[in-house]
Amino acid sequence: MLVKHIEDAKPYDAVNHRGNYGLRLQGFEPGGPTNQWVGLSHFLPGGGAGPDSTPFEKVYVVLEGEMTVIVDGKETVLKKLDSCTIVANEVREIINRSHEVCSMLVVIPYPPGHKP
């Protein structure tokens, strides 16, 4: 078992993200998960990501606040404890349109070729 306390989580910069602060909770370390990594992202009002896509799926879980997810022109607002799966190669944009910080748990497979 690998226990990682929040004070030991390392910040990371996510490509094509704005107005956010990300922490890697699990992943990319010896003894950690072998299939995916888990991040905690805090998005300021107006912050977000995309539009873009990745060659792998990802899962978002809103812990606090709300996040608008846009796929194929359709907007869905995720609120506390709502979640969604973004499938591989699906173009998505996320925007925090509220006036509060949105905190999301993000679960993403390792990139192809990564060896934990």
Phi and psi restraints in degrees (range 20) as a CNS / XPLOR table:
assign (resid 1 and name C) (resid 2 and name N)
       (resid 2 and name CA) (resid 2 and name C) 1.0 -110.3 20.0 2
assign (resid 2 and name N) (resid 2 and name CA)
       (resid 2 and name C) (resid 3 and name N) 1.0 115.8 20.0 2
assign (resid 2 and name C) (resid 3 and name N)
       (resid 3 and name CA) (resid 3 and name C) 1.0 -100.5 20.0 2
assign (resid 3 and name N) (resid 3 and name CA)
       (resid 3 and name C) (resid 4 and name N) 1.0 133.1 20.0 2
assign (resid 3 and name C) (resid 4 and name N)
       (resid 4 and name CA) (resid 4 and name C) 1.0 -131.3 20.0 2
assign (resid 4 and name N) (resid 4 and name CA)
       (resid 4 and name C) (resid 5 and name N) 1.0 119.1 20.0 2
assign (resid 4 and name C) (resid 5 and name N)
       (resid 5 and name CA) (resid 5 and name C) 1.0 -83.0 20.0 2
assign (resid 5 and name N) (resid 5 and name CA)
       (resid 5 and name C) (resid 6 and name N) 1.0 150.1 20.0 2
assign (resid 5 and name C) (resid 6 and name N)
       (resid 6 and name CA) (resid 6 and name C) 1.0 -54.4 20.0 2
assign (resid 6 and name N) (resid 6 and name CA)
       (resid 6 and name C) (resid 7 and name N) 1.0 -34.3 20.0 2
assign (resid 6 and name C) (resid 7 and name N)
       (resid 7 and name CA) (resid 7 and name C) 1.0 -69.0 20.0 2
assign (resid 7 and name N) (resid 7 and name CA)
       (resid 7 and name C) (resid 8 and name N) 1.0 -13.7 20.0 2
assign (resid 7 and name C) (resid 8 and name N)
       (resid 8 and name CA) (resid 8 and name C) 1.0 -97.9 20.0 2
assign (resid 8 and name N) (resid 8 and name CA)
       (resid 8 and name C) (resid 9 and name N) 1.0 -4.6 20.0 2
assign (resid 8 and name C) (resid 9 and name N)
       (resid 9 and name CA) (resid 9 and name C) 1.0 -69.2 20.0 2
assign (resid 9 and name N) (resid 9 and name CA)
       (resid 9 and name C) (resid 10 and name N) 1.0 135.8 20.0 2
assign (resid 9 and name C) (resid 10 and name N)
       (resid 10 and name CA) (resid 10 and name C) 1.0 -95.2 20.0 2
assign (resid 10 and name N) (resid 10 and name CA)
       (resid 10 and name C) (resid 11 and name N) 1.0 136.6 20.0 2
assign (resid 10 and name C) (resid 11 and name N)
       (resid 11 and name CA) (resid 11 and name C) 1.0 -67.1 20.0 2
assign (resid 11 and name N) (resid 11 and name CA)
       (resid 11 and name C) (resid 12 and name N) 1.0 152.9 20.0 2
assign (resid 11 and name C) (resid 12 and name N)
       (resid 12 and name CA) (resid 12 and name C) 1.0 -142.8 20.0 2
assign (resid 12 and name N) (resid 12 and name CA)
       (resid 12 and name C) (resid 13 and name N) 1.0 151.9 20.0 2
assign (resid 12 and name C) (resid 13 and name N)
       (resid 13 and name CA) (resid 13 and name C) 1.0 -99.0 20.0 2
assign (resid 13 and name N) (resid 13 and name CA)
       (resid 13 and name C) (resid 14 and name N) 1.0 126.0 20.0 2
assign (resid 13 and name C) (resid 14 and name N)
       (resid 14 and name CA) (resid 14 and name C) 1.0 -98.5 20.0 2
assign (resid 14 and name N) (resid 14 and name CA)
       (resid 14 and name C) (resid 15 and name N) 1.0 136.5 20.0 2
assign (resid 14 and name C) (resid 15 and name N)
       (resid 15 and name CA) (resid 15 and name C) 1.0 -63.9 20.0 2
assign (resid 15 and name N) (resid 15 and name CA)
       (resid 15 and name C) (resid 16 and name N) 1.0 137.9 20.0 2
assign (resid 15 and name C) (resid 16 and name N)
       (resid 16 and name CA) (resid 16 and name C) 1.0 61.7 20.0 2
assign (resid 16 and name N) (resid 16 and name CA)
       (resid 16 and name C) (resid 17 and name N) 1.0 29.2 20.0 2
assign (resid 16 and name C) (resid 17 and name N)
       (resid 17 and name CA) (resid 17 and name C) 1.0 -108.9 20.0 2
assign (resid 17 and name N) (resid 17 and name CA)
       (resid 17 and name C) (resid 18 and name N) 1.0 152.5 20.0 2
assign (resid 17 and name C) (resid 18 and name N)
       (resid 18 and name CA) (resid 18 and name C) 1.0 -142.0 20.0 2
assign (resid 18 and name N) (resid 18 and name CA)
       (resid 18 and name C) (resid 19 and name N) 1.0 146.2 20.0 2
assign (resid 18 and name C) (resid 19 and name N)
       (resid 19 and name CA) (resid 19 and name C) 1.0 59.7 20.0 2
assign (resid 19 and name N) (resid 19 and name CA)
       (resid 19 and name C) (resid 20 and name N) 1.0 40.5 20.0 2
assign (resid 19 and name C) (resid 20 and name N)
       (resid 20 and name CA) (resid 20 and name C) 1.0 -140.2 20.0 2
assign (resid 20 and name N) (resid 20 and name CA)
       (resid 20 and name C) (resid 21 and name N) 1.0 161.5 20.0 2
assign (resid 20 and name C) (resid 21 and name N)
       (resid 21 and name CA) (resid 21 and name C) 1.0 -133.2 20.0 2
assign (resid 21 and name N) (resid 21 and name CA)
       (resid 21 and name C) (resid 22 and name N) 1.0 119.4 20.0 2
assign (resid 21 and name C) (resid 22 and name N)
       (resid 22 and name CA) (resid 22 and name C) 1.0 -110.4 20.0 2
assign (resid 22 and name N) (resid 22 and name CA)
       (resid 22 and name C) (resid 23 and name N) 1.0 142.1 20.0 2
assign (resid 22 and name C) (resid 23 and name N)
       (resid 23 and name CA) (resid 23 and name C) 1.0 -123.8 20.0 2
assign (resid 23 and name N) (resid 23 and name CA)
       (resid 23 and name C) (resid 24 and name N) 1.0 132.4 20.0 2
assign (resid 23 and name C) (resid 24 and name N)
       (resid 24 and name CA) (resid 24 and name C) 1.0 -85.8 20.0 2
assign (resid 24 and name N) (resid 24 and name CA)
       (resid 24 and name C) (resid 25 and name N) 1.0 111.4 20.0 2
assign (resid 24 and name C) (resid 25 and name N)
       (resid 25 and name CA) (resid 25 and name C) 1.0 -81.7 20.0 2
assign (resid 25 and name N) (resid 25 and name CA)
       (resid 25 and name C) (resid 26 and name N) 1.0 -42.0 20.0 2
assign (resid 25 and name C) (resid 26 and name N)
       (resid 26 and name CA) (resid 26 and name C) 1.0 -145.5 20.0 2
assign (resid 26 and name N) (resid 26 and name CA)
       (resid 26 and name C) (resid 27 and name N) 1.0 144.1 20.0 2
assign (resid 26 and name C) (resid 27 and name N)
       (resid 27 and name CA) (resid 27 and name C) 1.0 121.5 20.0 2
assign (resid 27 and name N) (resid 27 and name CA)
       (resid 27 and name C) (resid 28 and name N) 1.0 155.5 20.0 2
assign (resid 27 and name C) (resid 28 and name N)
       (resid 28 and name CA) (resid 28 and name C) 1.0 62.4 20.0 2
assign (resid 28 and name N) (resid 28 and name CA)
       (resid 28 and name C) (resid 29 and name N) 1.0 32.8 20.0 2
assign (resid 28 and name C) (resid 29 and name N)
       (resid 29 and name CA) (resid 29 and name C) 1.0 -145.6 20.0 2
assign (resid 29 and name N) (resid 29 and name CA)
       (resid 29 and name C) (resid 30 and name N) 1.0 152.5 20.0 2
assign (resid 29 and name C) (resid 30 and name N)
       (resid 30 and name CA) (resid 30 and name C) 1.0 -57.6 20.0 2
assign (resid 30 and name N) (resid 30 and name CA)
       (resid 30 and name C) (resid 31 and name N) 1.0 135.0 20.0 2
assign (resid 30 and name C) (resid 31 and name N)
       (resid 31 and name CA) (resid 31 and name C) 1.0 84.2 20.0 2
assign (resid 31 and name N) (resid 31 and name CA)
       (resid 31 and name C) (resid 32 and name N) 1.0 -3.6 20.0 2
assign (resid 31 and name C) (resid 32 and name N)
       (resid 32 and name CA) (resid 32 and name C) 1.0 -86.9 20.0 2
assign (resid 32 and name N) (resid 32 and name CA)
       (resid 32 and name C) (resid 33 and name N) 1.0 -171.2 20.0 2
assign (resid 32 and name C) (resid 33 and name N)
       (resid 33 and name CA) (resid 33 and name C) 1.0 -61.9 20.0 2
assign (resid 33 and name N) (resid 33 and name CA)
       (resid 33 and name C) (resid 34 and name N) 1.0 149.2 20.0 2
assign (resid 33 and name C) (resid 34 and name N)
       (resid 34 and name CA) (resid 34 and name C) 1.0 -102.8 20.0 2
assign (resid 34 and name N) (resid 34 and name CA)
       (resid 34 and name C) (resid 35 and name N) 1.0 -12.0 20.0 2
assign (resid 34 and name C) (resid 35 and name N)
       (resid 35 and name CA) (resid 35 and name C) 1.0 -111.4 20.0 2
assign (resid 35 and name N) (resid 35 and name CA)
       (resid 35 and name C) (resid 36 and name N) 1.0 -26.3 20.0 2
assign (resid 35 and name C) (resid 36 and name N)
       (resid 36 and name CA) (resid 36 and name C) 1.0 -152.1 20.0 2
assign (resid 36 and name N) (resid 36 and name CA)
       (resid 36 and name C) (resid 37 and name N) 1.0 168.4 20.0 2
assign (resid 36 and name C) (resid 37 and name N)
       (resid 37 and name CA) (resid 37 and name C) 1.0 -125.6 20.0 2
assign (resid 37 and name N) (resid 37 and name CA)
       (resid 37 and name C) (resid 38 and name N) 1.0 160.7 20.0 2
assign (resid 37 and name C) (resid 38 and name N)
       (resid 38 and name CA) (resid 38 and name C) 1.0 -126.6 20.0 2
assign (resid 38 and name N) (resid 38 and name CA)
       (resid 38 and name C) (resid 39 and name N) 1.0 127.4 20.0 2
assign (resid 38 and name C) (resid 39 and name N)
       (resid 39 and name CA) (resid 39 and name C) 1.0 -120.5 20.0 2
assign (resid 39 and name N) (resid 39 and name CA)
       (resid 39 and name C) (resid 40 and name N) 1.0 158.2 20.0 2
assign (resid 39 and name C) (resid 40 and name N)
       (resid 40 and name CA) (resid 40 and name C) 1.0 -119.1 20.0 2
assign (resid 40 and name N) (resid 40 and name CA)
       (resid 40 and name C) (resid 41 and name N) 1.0 117.2 20.0 2
assign (resid 40 and name C) (resid 41 and name N)
       (resid 41 and name CA) (resid 41 and name C) 1.0 -113.6 20.0 2
assign (resid 41 and name N) (resid 41 and name CA)
       (resid 41 and name C) (resid 42 and name N) 1.0 131.9 20.0 2
assign (resid 41 and name C) (resid 42 and name N)
       (resid 42 and name CA) (resid 42 and name C) 1.0 -110.6 20.0 2
assign (resid 42 and name N) (resid 42 and name CA)
       (resid 42 and name C) (resid 43 and name N) 1.0 121.0 20.0 2
assign (resid 42 and name C) (resid 43 and name N)
       (resid 43 and name CA) (resid 43 and name C) 1.0 -110.9 20.0 2
assign (resid 43 and name N) (resid 43 and name CA)
       (resid 43 and name C) (resid 44 and name N) 1.0 123.8 20.0 2
assign (resid 43 and name C) (resid 44 and name N)
       (resid 44 and name CA) (resid 44 and name C) 1.0 -68.7 20.0 2
assign (resid 44 and name N) (resid 44 and name CA)
       (resid 44 and name C) (resid 45 and name N) 1.0 161.5 20.0 2
assign (resid 44 and name C) (resid 45 and name N)
       (resid 45 and name CA) (resid 45 and name C) 1.0 -53.5 20.0 2
assign (resid 45 and name N) (resid 45 and name CA)
       (resid 45 and name C) (resid 46 and name N) 1.0 132.0 20.0 2
assign (resid 45 and name C) (resid 46 and name N)
       (resid 46 and name CA) (resid 46 and name C) 1.0 86.3 20.0 2
assign (resid 46 and name N) (resid 46 and name CA)
       (resid 46 and name C) (resid 47 and name N) 1.0 -11.9 20.0 2
assign (resid 46 and name C) (resid 47 and name N)
       (resid 47 and name CA) (resid 47 and name C) 1.0 -75.4 20.0 2
assign (resid 47 and name N) (resid 47 and name CA)
       (resid 47 and name C) (resid 48 and name N) 1.0 166.2 20.0 2
assign (resid 47 and name C) (resid 48 and name N)
       (resid 48 and name CA) (resid 48 and name C) 1.0 172.6 20.0 2
assign (resid 48 and name N) (resid 48 and name CA)
       (resid 48 and name C) (resid 49 and name N) 1.0 -158.7 20.0 2
assign (resid 48 and name C) (resid 49 and name N)
       (resid 49 and name CA) (resid 49 and name C) 1.0 -154.5 20.0 2
assign (resid 49 and name N) (resid 49 and name CA)
       (resid 49 and name C) (resid 50 and name N) 1.0 151.8 20.0 2
assign (resid 49 and name C) (resid 50 and name N)
       (resid 50 and name CA) (resid 50 and name C) 1.0 82.9 20.0 2
assign (resid 50 and name N) (resid 50 and name CA)
       (resid 50 and name C) (resid 51 and name N) 1.0 -167.6 20.0 2
assign (resid 50 and name C) (resid 51 and name N)
       (resid 51 and name CA) (resid 51 and name C) 1.0 -74.2 20.0 2
assign (resid 51 and name N) (resid 51 and name CA)
       (resid 51 and name C) (resid 52 and name N) 1.0 137.3 20.0 2
assign (resid 51 and name C) (resid 52 and name N)
       (resid 52 and name CA) (resid 52 and name C) 1.0 -167.2 20.0 2
assign (resid 52 and name N) (resid 52 and name CA)
       (resid 52 and name C) (resid 53 and name N) 1.0 -179.2 20.0 2
assign (resid 52 and name C) (resid 53 and name N)
       (resid 53 and name CA) (resid 53 and name C) 1.0 -141.7 20.0 2
assign (resid 53 and name N) (resid 53 and name CA)
       (resid 53 and name C) (resid 54 and name N) 1.0 166.1 20.0 2
assign (resid 53 and name C) (resid 54 and name N)
       (resid 54 and name CA) (resid 54 and name C) 1.0 -130.7 20.0 2
assign (resid 54 and name N) (resid 54 and name CA)
       (resid 54 and name C) (resid 55 and name N) 1.0 156.9 20.0 2
assign (resid 54 and name C) (resid 55 and name N)
       (resid 55 and name CA) (resid 55 and name C) 1.0 -79.2 20.0 2
assign (resid 55 and name N) (resid 55 and name CA)
       (resid 55 and name C) (resid 56 and name N) 1.0 12.2 20.0 2
assign (resid 55 and name C) (resid 56 and name N)
       (resid 56 and name CA) (resid 56 and name C) 1.0 -140.4 20.0 2
assign (resid 56 and name N) (resid 56 and name CA)
       (resid 56 and name C) (resid 57 and name N) 1.0 157.3 20.0 2
assign (resid 56 and name C) (resid 57 and name N)
       (resid 57 and name CA) (resid 57 and name C) 1.0 -75.9 20.0 2
assign (resid 57 and name N) (resid 57 and name CA)
       (resid 57 and name C) (resid 58 and name N) 1.0 163.4 20.0 2
assign (resid 57 and name C) (resid 58 and name N)
       (resid 58 and name CA) (resid 58 and name C) 1.0 -147.0 20.0 2
assign (resid 58 and name N) (resid 58 and name CA)
       (resid 58 and name C) (resid 59 and name N) 1.0 156.5 20.0 2
assign (resid 58 and name C) (resid 59 and name N)
       (resid 59 and name CA) (resid 59 and name C) 1.0 -122.3 20.0 2
assign (resid 59 and name N) (resid 59 and name CA)
       (resid 59 and name C) (resid 60 and name N) 1.0 133.5 20.0 2
assign (resid 59 and name C) (resid 60 and name N)
       (resid 60 and name CA) (resid 60 and name C) 1.0 -112.6 20.0 2
assign (resid 60 and name N) (resid 60 and name CA)
       (resid 60 and name C) (resid 61 and name N) 1.0 136.6 20.0 2
assign (resid 60 and name C) (resid 61 and name N)
       (resid 61 and name CA) (resid 61 and name C) 1.0 -129.6 20.0 2
assign (resid 61 and name N) (resid 61 and name CA)
       (resid 61 and name C) (resid 62 and name N) 1.0 118.3 20.0 2
assign (resid 61 and name C) (resid 62 and name N)
       (resid 62 and name CA) (resid 62 and name C) 1.0 -79.7 20.0 2
assign (resid 62 and name N) (resid 62 and name CA)
       (resid 62 and name C) (resid 63 and name N) 1.0 124.0 20.0 2
assign (resid 62 and name C) (resid 63 and name N)
       (resid 63 and name CA) (resid 63 and name C) 1.0 -96.1 20.0 2
assign (resid 63 and name N) (resid 63 and name CA)
       (resid 63 and name C) (resid 64 and name N) 1.0 -36.1 20.0 2
assign (resid 63 and name C) (resid 64 and name N)
       (resid 64 and name CA) (resid 64 and name C) 1.0 -147.5 20.0 2
assign (resid 64 and name N) (resid 64 and name CA)
       (resid 64 and name C) (resid 65 and name N) 1.0 148.7 20.0 2
assign (resid 64 and name C) (resid 65 and name N)
       (resid 65 and name CA) (resid 65 and name C) 1.0 79.2 20.0 2
assign (resid 65 and name N) (resid 65 and name CA)
       (resid 65 and name C) (resid 66 and name N) 1.0 -152.5 20.0 2
assign (resid 65 and name C) (resid 66 and name N)
       (resid 66 and name CA) (resid 66 and name C) 1.0 -149.7 20.0 2
assign (resid 66 and name N) (resid 66 and name CA)
       (resid 66 and name C) (resid 67 and name N) 1.0 154.3 20.0 2
assign (resid 66 and name C) (resid 67 and name N)
       (resid 67 and name CA) (resid 67 and name C) 1.0 -137.2 20.0 2
assign (resid 67 and name N) (resid 67 and name CA)
       (resid 67 and name C) (resid 68 and name N) 1.0 133.0 20.0 2
assign (resid 67 and name C) (resid 68 and name N)
       (resid 68 and name CA) (resid 68 and name C) 1.0 -91.0 20.0 2
assign (resid 68 and name N) (resid 68 and name CA)
       (resid 68 and name C) (resid 69 and name N) 1.0 126.0 20.0 2
assign (resid 68 and name C) (resid 69 and name N)
       (resid 69 and name CA) (resid 69 and name C) 1.0 -111.1 20.0 2
assign (resid 69 and name N) (resid 69 and name CA)
       (resid 69 and name C) (resid 70 and name N) 1.0 128.2 20.0 2
assign (resid 69 and name C) (resid 70 and name N)
       (resid 70 and name CA) (resid 70 and name C) 1.0 -117.3 20.0 2
assign (resid 70 and name N) (resid 70 and name CA)
       (resid 70 and name C) (resid 71 and name N) 1.0 121.2 20.0 2
assign (resid 70 and name C) (resid 71 and name N)
       (resid 71 and name CA) (resid 71 and name C) 1.0 -135.2 20.0 2
assign (resid 71 and name N) (resid 71 and name CA)
       (resid 71 and name C) (resid 72 and name N) 1.0 127.6 20.0 2
assign (resid 71 and name C) (resid 72 and name N)
       (resid 72 and name CA) (resid 72 and name C) 1.0 52.5 20.0 2
assign (resid 72 and name N) (resid 72 and name CA)
       (resid 72 and name C) (resid 73 and name N) 1.0 38.3 20.0 2
assign (resid 72 and name C) (resid 73 and name N)
       (resid 73 and name CA) (resid 73 and name C) 1.0 78.2 20.0 2
assign (resid 73 and name N) (resid 73 and name CA)
       (resid 73 and name C) (resid 74 and name N) 1.0 -5.2 20.0 2
assign (resid 73 and name C) (resid 74 and name N)
       (resid 74 and name CA) (resid 74 and name C) 1.0 -95.7 20.0 2
assign (resid 74 and name N) (resid 74 and name CA)
       (resid 74 and name C) (resid 75 and name N) 1.0 129.5 20.0 2
assign (resid 74 and name C) (resid 75 and name N)
       (resid 75 and name CA) (resid 75 and name C) 1.0 -101.9 20.0 2
assign (resid 75 and name N) (resid 75 and name CA)
       (resid 75 and name C) (resid 76 and name N) 1.0 133.7 20.0 2
assign (resid 75 and name C) (resid 76 and name N)
       (resid 76 and name CA) (resid 76 and name C) 1.0 -129.3 20.0 2
assign (resid 76 and name N) (resid 76 and name CA)
       (resid 76 and name C) (resid 77 and name N) 1.0 130.8 20.0 2
assign (resid 76 and name C) (resid 77 and name N)
       (resid 77 and name CA) (resid 77 and name C) 1.0 -97.7 20.0 2
assign (resid 77 and name N) (resid 77 and name CA)
       (resid 77 and name C) (resid 78 and name N) 1.0 121.2 20.0 2
assign (resid 77 and name C) (resid 78 and name N)
       (resid 78 and name CA) (resid 78 and name C) 1.0 -96.4 20.0 2
assign (resid 78 and name N) (resid 78 and name CA)
       (resid 78 and name C) (resid 79 and name N) 1.0 130.6 20.0 2
assign (resid 78 and name C) (resid 79 and name N)
       (resid 79 and name CA) (resid 79 and name C) 1.0 -113.3 20.0 2
assign (resid 79 and name N) (resid 79 and name CA)
       (resid 79 and name C) (resid 80 and name N) 1.0 -178.6 20.0 2
assign (resid 79 and name C) (resid 80 and name N)
       (resid 80 and name CA) (resid 80 and name C) 1.0 -46.3 20.0 2
assign (resid 80 and name N) (resid 80 and name CA)
       (resid 80 and name C) (resid 81 and name N) 1.0 124.5 20.0 2
assign (resid 80 and name C) (resid 81 and name N)
       (resid 81 and name CA) (resid 81 and name C) 1.0 70.8 20.0 2
assign (resid 81 and name N) (resid 81 and name CA)
       (resid 81 and name C) (resid 82 and name N) 1.0 7.0 20.0 2
assign (resid 81 and name C) (resid 82 and name N)
       (resid 82 and name CA) (resid 82 and name C) 1.0 -77.9 20.0 2
assign (resid 82 and name N) (resid 82 and name CA)
       (resid 82 and name C) (resid 83 and name N) 1.0 154.9 20.0 2
assign (resid 82 and name C) (resid 83 and name N)
       (resid 83 and name CA) (resid 83 and name C) 1.0 -145.2 20.0 2
assign (resid 83 and name N) (resid 83 and name CA)
       (resid 83 and name C) (resid 84 and name N) 1.0 163.8 20.0 2
assign (resid 83 and name C) (resid 84 and name N)
       (resid 84 and name CA) (resid 84 and name C) 1.0 -151.6 20.0 2
assign (resid 84 and name N) (resid 84 and name CA)
       (resid 84 and name C) (resid 85 and name N) 1.0 157.4 20.0 2
assign (resid 84 and name C) (resid 85 and name N)
       (resid 85 and name CA) (resid 85 and name C) 1.0 -109.9 20.0 2
assign (resid 85 and name N) (resid 85 and name CA)
       (resid 85 and name C) (resid 86 and name N) 1.0 129.3 20.0 2
assign (resid 85 and name C) (resid 86 and name N)
       (resid 86 and name CA) (resid 86 and name C) 1.0 -102.2 20.0 2
assign (resid 86 and name N) (resid 86 and name CA)
       (resid 86 and name C) (resid 87 and name N) 1.0 117.3 20.0 2
assign (resid 86 and name C) (resid 87 and name N)
       (resid 87 and name CA) (resid 87 and name C) 1.0 -76.7 20.0 2
assign (resid 87 and name N) (resid 87 and name CA)
       (resid 87 and name C) (resid 88 and name N) 1.0 163.8 20.0 2
assign (resid 87 and name C) (resid 88 and name N)
       (resid 88 and name CA) (resid 88 and name C) 1.0 -55.5 20.0 2
assign (resid 88 and name N) (resid 88 and name CA)
       (resid 88 and name C) (resid 89 and name N) 1.0 135.6 20.0 2
assign (resid 88 and name C) (resid 89 and name N)
       (resid 89 and name CA) (resid 89 and name C) 1.0 67.7 20.0 2
assign (resid 89 and name N) (resid 89 and name CA)
       (resid 89 and name C) (resid 90 and name N) 1.0 8.8 20.0 2
assign (resid 89 and name C) (resid 90 and name N)
       (resid 90 and name CA) (resid 90 and name C) 1.0 -81.6 20.0 2
assign (resid 90 and name N) (resid 90 and name CA)
       (resid 90 and name C) (resid 91 and name N) 1.0 125.5 20.0 2
assign (resid 90 and name C) (resid 91 and name N)
       (resid 91 and name CA) (resid 91 and name C) 1.0 -77.8 20.0 2
assign (resid 91 and name N) (resid 91 and name CA)
       (resid 91 and name C) (resid 92 and name N) 1.0 125.9 20.0 2
assign (resid 91 and name C) (resid 92 and name N)
       (resid 92 and name CA) (resid 92 and name C) 1.0 -136.8 20.0 2
assign (resid 92 and name N) (resid 92 and name CA)
       (resid 92 and name C) (resid 93 and name N) 1.0 153.7 20.0 2
assign (resid 92 and name C) (resid 93 and name N)
       (resid 93 and name CA) (resid 93 and name C) 1.0 -131.9 20.0 2
assign (resid 93 and name N) (resid 93 and name CA)
       (resid 93 and name C) (resid 94 and name N) 1.0 141.4 20.0 2
assign (resid 93 and name C) (resid 94 and name N)
       (resid 94 and name CA) (resid 94 and name C) 1.0 -123.3 20.0 2
assign (resid 94 and name N) (resid 94 and name CA)
       (resid 94 and name C) (resid 95 and name N) 1.0 138.5 20.0 2
assign (resid 94 and name C) (resid 95 and name N)
       (resid 95 and name CA) (resid 95 and name C) 1.0 -141.3 20.0 2
assign (resid 95 and name N) (resid 95 and name CA)
       (resid 95 and name C) (resid 96 and name N) 1.0 130.1 20.0 2
assign (resid 95 and name C) (resid 96 and name N)
       (resid 96 and name CA) (resid 96 and name C) 1.0 -87.1 20.0 2
assign (resid 96 and name N) (resid 96 and name CA)
       (resid 96 and name C) (resid 97 and name N) 1.0 99.1 20.0 2
assign (resid 96 and name C) (resid 97 and name N)
       (resid 97 and name CA) (resid 97 and name C) 1.0 -91.4 20.0 2
assign (resid 97 and name N) (resid 97 and name CA)
       (resid 97 and name C) (resid 98 and name N) 1.0 2.7 20.0 2
assign (resid 97 and name C) (resid 98 and name N)
       (resid 98 and name CA) (resid 98 and name C) 1.0 -86.9 20.0 2
assign (resid 98 and name N) (resid 98 and name CA)
       (resid 98 and name C) (resid 99 and name N) 1.0 -179.9 20.0 2
assign (resid 98 and name C) (resid 99 and name N)
       (resid 99 and name CA) (resid 99 and name C) 1.0 -104.0 20.0 2
assign (resid 99 and name N) (resid 99 and name CA)
       (resid 99 and name C) (resid 100 and name N) 1.0 16.1 20.0 2
assign (resid 99 and name C) (resid 100 and name N)
       (resid 100 and name CA) (resid 100 and name C) 1.0 -126.3 20.0 2
assign (resid 100 and name N) (resid 100 and name CA)
       (resid 100 and name C) (resid 101 and name N) 1.0 158.3 20.0 2
assign (resid 100 and name C) (resid 101 and name N)
       (resid 101 and name CA) (resid 101 and name C) 1.0 -66.5 20.0 2
assign (resid 101 and name N) (resid 101 and name CA)
       (resid 101 and name C) (resid 102 and name N) 1.0 138.5 20.0 2
assign (resid 101 and name C) (resid 102 and name N)
       (resid 102 and name CA) (resid 102 and name C) 1.0 -106.8 20.0 2
assign (resid 102 and name N) (resid 102 and name CA)
       (resid 102 and name C) (resid 103 and name N) 1.0 127.2 20.0 2
assign (resid 102 and name C) (resid 103 and name N)
       (resid 103 and name CA) (resid 103 and name C) 1.0 -110.7 20.0 2
assign (resid 103 and name N) (resid 103 and name CA)
       (resid 103 and name C) (resid 104 and name N) 1.0 127.4 20.0 2
assign (resid 103 and name C) (resid 104 and name N)
       (resid 104 and name CA) (resid 104 and name C) 1.0 -129.6 20.0 2
assign (resid 104 and name N) (resid 104 and name CA)
       (resid 104 and name C) (resid 105 and name N) 1.0 140.3 20.0 2
assign (resid 104 and name C) (resid 105 and name N)
       (resid 105 and name CA) (resid 105 and name C) 1.0 -87.3 20.0 2
assign (resid 105 and name N) (resid 105 and name CA)
       (resid 105 and name C) (resid 106 and name N) 1.0 133.7 20.0 2
assign (resid 105 and name C) (resid 106 and name N)
       (resid 106 and name CA) (resid 106 and name C) 1.0 -125.6 20.0 2
assign (resid 106 and name N) (resid 106 and name CA)
       (resid 106 and name C) (resid 107 and name N) 1.0 127.6 20.0 2
assign (resid 106 and name C) (resid 107 and name N)
       (resid 107 and name CA) (resid 107 and name C) 1.0 -117.5 20.0 2
assign (resid 107 and name N) (resid 107 and name CA)
       (resid 107 and name C) (resid 108 and name N) 1.0 122.0 20.0 2
assign (resid 107 and name C) (resid 108 and name N)
       (resid 108 and name CA) (resid 108 and name C) 1.0 -136.5 20.0 2
assign (resid 108 and name N) (resid 108 and name CA)
       (resid 108 and name C) (resid 109 and name N) 1.0 136.0 20.0 2
assign (resid 108 and name C) (resid 109 and name N)
       (resid 109 and name CA) (resid 109 and name C) 1.0 -64.1 20.0 2
assign (resid 109 and name N) (resid 109 and name CA)
       (resid 109 and name C) (resid 110 and name N) 1.0 157.0 20.0 2
assign (resid 109 and name C) (resid 110 and name N)
       (resid 110 and name CA) (resid 110 and name C) 1.0 -63.3 20.0 2
assign (resid 110 and name N) (resid 110 and name CA)
       (resid 110 and name C) (resid 111 and name N) 1.0 151.5 20.0 2
assign (resid 110 and name C) (resid 111 and name N)
       (resid 111 and name CA) (resid 111 and name C) 1.0 -62.5 20.0 2
assign (resid 111 and name N) (resid 111 and name CA)
       (resid 111 and name C) (resid 112 and name N) 1.0 152.4 20.0 2
assign (resid 111 and name C) (resid 112 and name N)
       (resid 112 and name CA) (resid 112 and name C) 1.0 -53.0 20.0 2
assign (resid 112 and name N) (resid 112 and name CA)
       (resid 112 and name C) (resid 113 and name N) 1.0 137.2 20.0 2
assign (resid 112 and name C) (resid 113 and name N)
       (resid 113 and name CA) (resid 113 and name C) 1.0 86.4 20.0 2
assign (resid 113 and name N) (resid 113 and name CA)
       (resid 113 and name C) (resid 114 and name N) 1.0 -7.0 20.0 2
assign (resid 113 and name C) (resid 114 and name N)
       (resid 114 and name CA) (resid 114 and name C) 1.0 -72.7 20.0 2
assign (resid 114 and name N) (resid 114 and name CA)
       (resid 114 and name C) (resid 115 and name N) 1.0 135.2 20.0 2
assign (resid 114 and name C) (resid 115 and name N)
       (resid 115 and name CA) (resid 115 and name C) 1.0 -117.4 20.0 2
assign (resid 115 and name N) (resid 115 and name CA)
       (resid 115 and name C) (resid 116 and name N) 1.0 107.3 20.0 2
